[in-house]
Amino acid sequence: MFKNLGEYLADLERRGELVRVRDEVSAELEITALADAAFKSGGPALLFENVRGRDFPLVIGLYGTPERTARALGVRTLDELAEKVQRLLDLKPAGGLAGALALLPKLGELKGLFPKKVWRAPVQEVVRTGEAVDLGRLPVQTCWPGDGGPFITLPQVITRDPETGEYNVGMYRMQVFGPRTTAMHWQLYKTGRKHFEKARALGRKLEVAVALGGDPVLTYAATAPLPELPGLYEYHLAGFLRGRPVELVKAKTVDLWVPAEAEFVLEGYVDPTEPFVAEGPFGDHTGFYTPPSPYPRFHVTAVTHRRGAVYPSTIVGPPPMEDAWLIEASERIFLPAARLVISEIRDYHMPPAGVAHNWVNVAIEKDYAGQGFKVASGLLGLGQMMSTKVIVVTSDAPPKPGFEALLAAVRHLRPERDVVFGKGPTDELDHAPLEVGFSGKLILDGTVKLAAEGGPVPEPGRPEPVRHPEVAAQHAWPGVLAVAIEKRRPGQVRRLARELAADPAVRLLLVADAEINVEDPDELMWWVLANLDPARDAWIEAGRTLVLDGTRKLPEEGARPWPEVARLDGATLERTRPLVHKFNLQG
């Protein structure tokens, strides 16, 4: 494992996975152009040594491939994370002294679990407080043209419960408003927000520290959907994964312990008596802009950093981005725990096109009728799985990835009997639901059916080519038809679906907007699921076809204001094209 970010960068450079960009670039849009090209092509991490008008270099792409993410977390493949956690869950001593002695060698799995306090730290080699604090010195990115300003995108936001003293480390984007203030994007169901609300009820300020960098495991841990367990928090998970304790040092101006080997720490507070500040827009992990919304204001009282510090950053937007591999890491780590609760689960996967909360494929060991629905319903009750919109269940072994799992499910699907609609919470950043944070749910039971469920279905045929004036493009797979249309009026998709469902081979109809390449399954599913509220946009047509309307919704269809896709402007792409070619970042 790596002691700090510098060790990790040195390892990437030795492996040829780090490119030093010495050309002057702007933190406004230009870094995004190069990073997006690198992510889409599986390219290297990028270290920008000359960021215009800023005092520090910036690195991006630390988790830019699954292999790089695995190495950052100390394993060869992300699947090894599940094996590591499974070994921990297998720490069950047999009876008597012999059983206890047999357990001792396994306790090495817990080495490093508990953080270690130190009294001097590299992150406090330079300390700036009061008027000397200037966030404008940091190369904070403005990622997309429609963003409300620059955003810190890889923070480890450290807070402590005002009542219990329990720590939490979360990753919440932070829009920079001035030299000493940012927004704090604490959504309602996040632990940081719970700490804030408790501080409000107690009538006191909430102290906050924000770490940037350190061992790359620390940054990952801030993203992990760790359940709230007394006495354990994200740096315990980081210590377990790295096999040695996370070293913590007391912050200079707040009563919090922070990572000693971080690159930067921002110290300060949030005052619950202050009015919220309008934060956003922001080109988000959904691929669309989220609109301005009110959030607490963070006041920075100190910035500490290493000499020669490097600012770590990332971008999110239309997938795939590097957050997909952080999501997959969490998926692997929490698979053994999910199996403990729902023993039939063979495996599950959140495809990058589903941007974490839109789509989960789960493969199960099936023994009885209705088991597919039982497992899917159980998953919707597991922590952050509550935000999932579409769950596809199969009984394939080994489980198939992404779109292949959907096609496998359609082979065994009769929509009129094998689809369940429901409702529940969803990600607040999801623009498709009629209400913020509350969406329809959709379960597709694509397992092999038993006699009690009506028995197996015939293999699906390939739908016939569509000849319709409103269909701009189309593509078919066995049982699945995808069409792209120019959306002009409310009700257009329902009328079109009635006509297209006349083909008995169409078990699943996917409808997207004309700008989407329906021959690309990942782009197609990203678009359809992002624009889908199953309560409004999914239905059974002609008693046999499941329709998913993934088009933009019009105000007459009850939609909230529809956002634009986060895309770079042509001028930025043209300006950065020479560097994209110079460093061979295109796919």
N, C-alpha and C positions, 0 to 999 in steps of 0.2 A: 504494500500500500504506500501511499504518498503522504509525507508529512505536511506538505503545503502545496499551493498552486504552482510555485516555482519548480518543485520536483516533478510535478505532472507535466508541465510544459517541456521540461528537459527530456522527459521520456517520449513525449509526442514527437519532439524534434529528432531524436535519435531514430525513431521509427519512420521518419519521413511523413508524418501526419500533421505537421505544423508548418505553415508558410509565414514568413516574416514579410509584412508589407511595409516597405520603407517610404513609398510614395506618400505624399500628403493627401489625406482624404478628410471629408467632412463627416462629423457624427450625425449630421442631418441628412438622412436618406441614403447617402453614398455607401456607408458600411452595410446597410440593409441590402443593397443591390448585390454586393459581392458575397455576403453571407447567404442570401437566398439562393444564388447560383450554386454555391458550395453545398448547401443542404440538399438541393434537388438532384445534384449529381453524385452525392456521396463523397464530396471532396474533403479537403483537409480543414483543420482548425486554422483560424487566421489571427495573427498577432499584428495589429496596426500600431506601428511604432511612432507615427507622426500624424496625430489627429489634430486637425486645424484648430488653433486657438485654445487647446487644452494642455494640461500639464502632465498627463499620464497616458501611457499606452492602453489599448483596449484589446482584449482577446475574446473571440467568439467562436462557437463550434466545439466547445469542450466535450459535448455529448452528441456530436453530429452524425454518428453512425451507431448501430447497435453494438458493433465490436468495440468502438471507442468508449461507449457508455459502460460496457461490461468491464473493460480494463480500468476505468475510473472507479468502479465499485469493487475492484479486487478479484474479479473472476474472469475466466476465459470466455464464457458465453453467459447470456442473461438467464438461461435455463439453470445454470449452477446456483443462482440465487435461491430458487425454490428448494434445491437440494440442501443448501446451507440452512435454511429455515426449518426444513423437515428434520434435519439432524437435531436441531434445538428442541423441536416438539417431541422428539423421541427420547428425551432425557427423563425416562420413567424408571426409577430404581426398582429392582425386584426386592423381595423381602429379605430381612436379616443382614448381617454384616457383610456377607459375600456380595449381596446385591448392591449395597452401598459402595463397597470397594470397586465393583465393576463400573459404577457410575463415574468415579473420579476422573478417568482419562477423558470422558466426554465433556467434563466441565470446561475444558479448553475452549469449547464453542462460545462460552460466555466471557472469555478474556476480552477486556476492553470495554465491557458494557457500561461501566460507570465512569463519568467524566472525572478528570483530575484537575484540581485547582493549582495554579502557579502564580507567582507574584511578579514576574517580569515577562514581557511578551514582545515579539517582533512587531505585532500590530500597533504597539504603542511607542515605537521608535520616534514617531513624529506626532505631536499633539497640538491641535488647534482648537481654541475655544472662543466663545463670544463673537466679537466682530471679525475675528480672523477666519471664521468659518465661511467658506465660499464654495457651494456645490457646483458653481460654474467652472471650477478648475477640473472637474471630473468629465470624462468624455461620455456623458450620458446621451444615449441615442434618441433622436426623433426618428421613429422607425418607418412610418408611412405618411404620405402626403396629407391625409386627413386627420392625423393625430393632433390632439389639443396642445401638444408640446413635447418636451423630452421626458422619457420614462425610464426609471431604474427597473430593470426586468429580471435580474437574478439575485434579489435580496434574500437574506435570511433574517426575517423580522422576529425579534426576540421580545416576548412579553412575559409577565408573571401574573397569575390570578391574584387580584387584590384581596381575596378572602382566604384562599388556601395556600398561596405562595407557589403553586405548581407552575412550572415553566411551559412555554409553548414556543416552537419555532415554525413559522409559516412563510410561504412565499406569496407576497401580495405586491402587485405592481405599485409603483410610487411615481406619480407625476410631479416633476420639479417645477415649482412656481417662482422661486427666487433663491438667493444665496443661502438661506437658512430655513426654507419651508418646502414641504411636499404634501401631496395628498397621501392618504393611507387607505388602500382599496380593500377594506374589511367588509366582505359580504356578510349577510345576516347570519348564515349558519357556520361561519368560520370561527375558530377558537379565539383568534385575536379580537374579533368583534365581541365575543362573550366577555372577554377580559375588559374591553372598553365599556360595555354596558354595566358591568359590575362596578367599575370605577365611577361611572356616572351616578349610579344609585347611592354610592358611598360619598359622593360629592368631592372626589379628589382627582387629581391628574393621574394619568397612566404613563409610567416611564416605559420607554421603548429604546431598544438598541437594534441596529441594522448592520449585520455583518455581510461583507462582500468578499468572496473567495475563501481561501483555505484549502484543505484537502477536498477534492471534488465530491467526496462522499457527503460532506456537510451540506453542500448546496442541494444534492439529491434529497437528503433527509428532510429538508424544508418543504419539499414537494410531496412527500409520502403521506398517504391517507391513514396516518397512525391513529388508532382509537385512543380515546382519553383514558389512560390508565394511571391511577395514583402512583406517584413516585417515579414514573417513566415518561420521558419525552423524546423529541427527535434526535437529540445528541446521544441518547442511549442507543438508539437504532444505529446511528453513525458509528459509534464505538464498537457495537457488535459486528457490523459489516467490515470495518477496517481492522478488527482484531487487536486494537489497542485503544486506550482511553483518549477521548477528545480533551485536549488541554484548554482550560478556561482561565481567564484573568478577569479581575474586577474592573469594570468600566470606570472611567475617570469622573464623569459627572452624573451618572445615574447608578442606582443600586441594583445592578444586573451583572451577571457573569457572561463574558463573551469569548469567542474562539481566539486563543492566543496567536494562532498561525494564520488568521485571516489577512487579507490585503488591506482592507479598510474596515472601520467601524464608525457608523453614524450614531451618535447618542442624542437623546432628546426626550420629548414627551408629547402626548396628545391631551388636550384640555377638553373634557366633555361639555363644559359650559359654553364653548365657542360654537358659533354657527358652522354647519358643514360647508365645505367648499365644493364648487362644481368641478368634477374631475372628468376628463375625456374631451372629445371622442378618443378611442384607441382601437387600432387594428388588432383584433384579438385572436385567440387560439382557434376560434370558430372559423376564421378566414374572413370575417365581416367586421365592420366597425361597430363597437358598442357605443351608444350615445352618451352624452354628458349625464352624470348622476351625482348626487350629493354624498360626500364622504368626509371623514374627519381630517383635520389638518395636523400634520406632524411638524413640530418645531425642533430644529437641530441645535443642540447646545455645544456639541463638540464633534470634531472629525479626527480620528486617529488613524495612522496608517504606517506601513512598513516604509523604509527607505527603498526607492526603486519599485514601488507598488504598481501592480497591473490591475486595471479595472476589468472585471468579467461581465459579459453581457450576453444576451440572446435576443432573438426576434421570434414572434409568433405570427401566424397568418395562414393563408391557404396551405393545406398540408401537401406533402410531408415537410414538417419542420423538426428540429431536434427535440422538441418536447415529446414527440411520439416515442422516443426511446426511453425517456424518463418515465413515461406512462407505462411502457412495457416492463421496465425494471420493477415498478410497483406491482404490476400485474403478476410478475413471477414471485416476488417476495411474499405477497399475500395469498397466493394460490394454496399453500398448505393450510392456512387458517380457514380459507373458504371451504376446503375439503373437510376440515374438522366439523364445521357447522352443517354442511350439505355433502354427505359422504358420497353421493352418486356422481359428483363432478369428476370427470376425467381430466378436463383441462378447460380453460376459457381464454379468450383473446379479445382485446379491444382494438380493432383495426385502426391504423392512422386516419383513414378516411372518416371515421366516426368521431374524431377529435375528443376521445375519452368517453364522453357521456352520451353520445348519440347511438352507439351500436356496440353490442357485446355478443360474441358467438360463444356458446358453451356446448361442450360435448359431454354426454353423460353415459353412465352405465345403466341401461334401462331394464327393469324387471317387471313393471306393472303398468297398467293403463293410467294415463293422466300424469305420469311421472315427469314428463317434459314441462308441463305447466307448473307442477309443484316446485321443481328446481328453479325455474325462471322467477316465480313469485318469491321464493326464498332469497334469490340474488337481489331483487328489488328492495329487500329489507336490510341489506348488508352495507352499513356505512355509506360511503359516497356512491355506491352502486344505486342508491335511491334516485340519482339524477338520470339514469339510463332511460332512453326513449324506446329503443327497439332491442329486443333480445331474440336471438335466433338459436334454437336448440336442435342439436343433432345427436345421433348415436354412433357417429363414425369414430373409429379408432385406427390410427391416430387421428386427432381432430384436424380438419382442413383449415387453412388460413383464409382470412378475409373473404373476398367475393366467392371463392371456391366453396366455403362453408354455406353461403347463401344458396348457391346452386345445388349443393348437396341436400339442403333442407327442402328446396322446391321439389326435388324428386319424390319426396314422401309427403307432400303437402296437398291437402284439399282445403282451400281457404275457408269454406263455409263451416268446417268442423274443427280445423286445426289452428285457428287464429283467435286470440283473446285480446280484447280492447280493455284498457283501464285508464286510470288517472293517478297522478301523484306529483311529488316535487321534481323540479328539474333545475339545471344550472341557471342562475339569474342572468348570465350573459347570453343565454339562448334567445334569439330574436323571434323565433317562430311562434311560440305559444301565445294564446289570446291574452293570458295574464302572466306577468313577470314571475318566474320561479314555479309555475304550475302548468303542467303539460299532460297531454294524453300519453298513454303507454301502449306498446304493441308487443305481443309475444307470438312468435311463429314456432309452432311445434313441428319441427322437421325430422323428428325421430321416426324409425320404422314402426308402423302402427300394429298393435296387437288386435286380436279378434274383437275384444271388448270395445275397442276404439273404432271399429268399422273395418279393420283390416288394411292391408297394403293397398297402394294405388298404382295404376299402370305408370310405366316410364313416360315422362312428358315428351311431347313432340316439340319441334322448333316452330314457333309462330310463323305464319305466312307474311311476306313483305306487305307493308302498309301502303295503300294508295289513297292519300287523303291530303287535301290542299293545305291543311293547317300543320301538317307534320313536316318540319324542316330537315330532320335527320332521324335515323332509327338504327337499332341494332338488336339482334335477337340471340338468345341462348336457349337451350332446352327449357321450355316452360316459362321463359322470361322474355318480355318485350320492353325495350327502352325507347322512348321517343322524346324528341326535343321540339318545342313549339315556340312560336312568337305569341306571348301572352298579351292579349289586348282587352279582354272583358271578363267580368265575373261569371262564373258558371261554365266557362269555356272548357275546362278540363273534365268536368262531369259529363258534359255532352259528348266530348270526344271519347271518353272512357266507355260510354254505352255502345259506341260503334266498334271500338277496338276489342271489347270483350266478347264480341260475337264469334271471334276465333276461339274454339274450345281449347286450343293449345296454350292459350295465355293464362297461366296461373298467377303470375305476378306482373303487373304493369307499372313501370317506373316512368314518370313524366317529369322532364326537366325543361329549363329554358334554352332557347336556341344557341346561346353562347357556349353551351357545354358540349364537350366531345363525348357523346353517349357510347362510343366504342371503347373508351377508357374506363374500366370498372371503378377505379379509385376516384377519379374526378366525378363520375356519375353519382356514386354513392355519397361522396362528400356533399355534393350540391343538394341531392334529394333529401338526405337526412337533416342537413342544416336548415332547410326551408320547410320542414315537416313538423306539424303538431298533429299527432295521430287522432286527437279528438276532433279535428276539423278536416284533416287532409288524408285520411286513410279510411277506406270502406271496401265492402264486398260488392262487386258489380256482377249483375246477371247470376247471382247465386253461386259463382265459382271463381271469380277473378279478384284477387286482392290488388287494389289500386293505391299507390303512394304518389300523391300530388306534391312534387318537389319544386313547383314553380314559385316565383315571387308572388306574394299575395297582395291584392289590391285593397284599398280602404273599404270598398263595398263588400269585401269578403270578411270583414270584421278584424282586419289585421292592424297591428300597431304600425307606426312608421317603419318602412322597410329599409334596412341599411344597405350601404354599398359594400362591395368586396374591397378588401385592403390590397391595393395594387400600386406599384410604382408608376410614376409618370414617365412619358417617353423621353423627356429631357434628361432625367436622372439616368435612365438606362443607357442612353446614348453617351453620356458623359463618362460613365463607368465601364463601358464596353471594352476599351483598351486594357484595363486592368483585369477584367474577367478573362480575356484572351491571354494576357501575359502570364497569369497564374493557372491557366487551363482549368477554369472552374465550371465551364459549361458542360452539360451532359452529352 
